[in-house]
Amino acid sequence: MIVIGEKINGTRKTIADAIRNRDSALIKELAWRQTDAGAHYLDINAGTHPDREPQDMQWLIETVQAVVDLPLCLDSANPKALEAGLRQVKRTAMINSLSGERDRIENVLPMACEHRTHLIVLALDDTGIPETTEKRIDIIARLIQMCRKGGLPDEYLYIDPLVTTIATDIQSGQIAFETMRCIRRDFPQVNITCGLSNISFGQPSRSIINQAFAAIAISCGLNSAIMDPEDMALRNIRYAAELVLGIDPHCKNYNKAHRNGIIGSHPSTDAPISHALKNLVKAMSQAGILGDFSSDNKDPARGPIHTAEEVSSPSLPGHDLEKLAEALVGMREKEVEALTHAYLSAGGDPLNLLNASRAAMGRVGELFEKNEYFVPELMLAGEMLAKIAAAVKPLLRTTEQEIKKSGKVIIGTVKGDIHDIGKDIVVTMLDINGYDVLDLGVDVPVERFVEAARKFEPQVVGLSGFLTLAYEPMKETIAAIRAAGHTGIKFMIGGGQMDDQVSNYVGADAFGKDAMEAVKLCERWIRD
Ligand code: B12
């Protein structure tokens, strides 16, 4: 959801006063508070005084840009004020707004096309706001065609179906939802925005109505809103609605918002302090007193990872591995994929890559333990590592042809445990080192191990497990295989929580800390 913070609006009395008195402190505070609350754009409306509006707009922009670097949404009916604003902005702006009214088409559209701005497009024309969805869609379709002709791609457009208040027309919500659904169907690339709180105007307990409206609107295709970013209840609803609608893959936005205190039951009271600290750090870093400042460091999941450096040899591109490990911990899957490809194409050692990734998984696990990451992050990390392992596998296999199979090993993740990434790496390493491996998969019941041991007649059985809960099934599996008469079989265990002590407890012959260790154990037991 692209949030356009609505608070710097000169049609509100306090803001009009602040503009007139050049009270920059108040404007700056509103700017950074909305930024801290997660706004993506800040709406800038300098009021309705036609003579002063261009200068007021410039002053507002200058004041806001002194403290935040968000792109701005220039909100004015006055083309001169918009023009003045566009000269002042540091980043590509959004214009609020184009409509089907003749003077807007003649004045605003050319300006937006010339500056290639993003643009809010309203479903109204010189006859006012149409009462039916069909008429609104007619206007929107016409305006979208004009924007396309002027060179603005659909992704730059923010279509506002226009939300009127439920207090005067009980069908207001329905018309807005239907219009949103049609826009999403006919123009899938455009953004859909609206003034969320219009729906509740004139009603008591407005926030509740706004929340219900937001949840339904999101399900109809709304992906942006002009709203108060500091409204915690509304924030909760929008993150949760996107989550349950399945448009927040891996629950990334929701979980990140949770980590950063953006959602929850209590509004954060330390925002002013955190902002002041952030500014201090930024100023110190700009003055060269501190190291490089990056706003990304705010996210605990993006702390520096040193482990990759430790595992990479100096002759290989260790810096790339460090970046890769950081991307993995930061849940940036595309970056992980690109860096993996770049590293391997540049001739980096595949085993170092695996080791760096495993170390990064350790950090993911720590964040999970601290309640900063949750199951979706574990899953995404697992998927990323599985892809890395798949990319590494063919490179490890180059010498496979010369190796004759010289021993049989059964391996599986024990009952109740579904972690298989580590086990799969062990399987690959045993395989390329010449062992005939039967992989039983995950959550393997005791009886299946016993049955497989009877049929496959292995010299070694490897049990993998990452949970504390895996201890008992391991113990039972080993006891059952031995009880079935396979007394010559050696047992090795491995996986996250395992160690020598657990190995003794479950009655195994050895614990292996990694896949190489598994190979060494087999070498000792089978080949020697
Ligand atoms: C990815 C992951 C998941 C993924 C697994 C995806 C998959 N396909 O495997 C998913 C999301 C499914 C998952 C689920 C859960 N997980 Co999990 N998960 C992890 C995580 C982050 C990484 C594990 C991993 O794959 N590491 C990468 C491998 C390559 O690393 P490795 O250990 O170095 O691997 C080597 C060795 O282990 C060894 N090895 C492995 N097997 C064998 C076998 C033999 C015989 C030998 C010799 C060697 C050997 O060789 C490997 C290669 O070198 C760990 C955190 C961590 N630090 O380990 C938590 C972790 C294991 N999970 C944990 C938990 C709690 C869970 C859940 C219960 C969460 C929940 N609330 O639902 C569920 C359990 C589901 C179940 N029934 O199994 C806890 C376990 C805590 C505990 N004490 O039991 C951990 C430790 C996180 C934590 N710090 O709290 N998880």
Residues whose N, C-alpha, C, O or C-beta is under 5 A from the ligand:
A	BS01	B12	R358 M361 G362 V364 G365 E366 F368 E369 V375 L378 M379 G382 G416 D417 I418 H419 D420 I421 G422 K423 I425 V426 G462 L463 S464 F466 L467 T468 L469 M492 I493 G494 G495 G496 Q497 G512 K513 D514 A515 A518
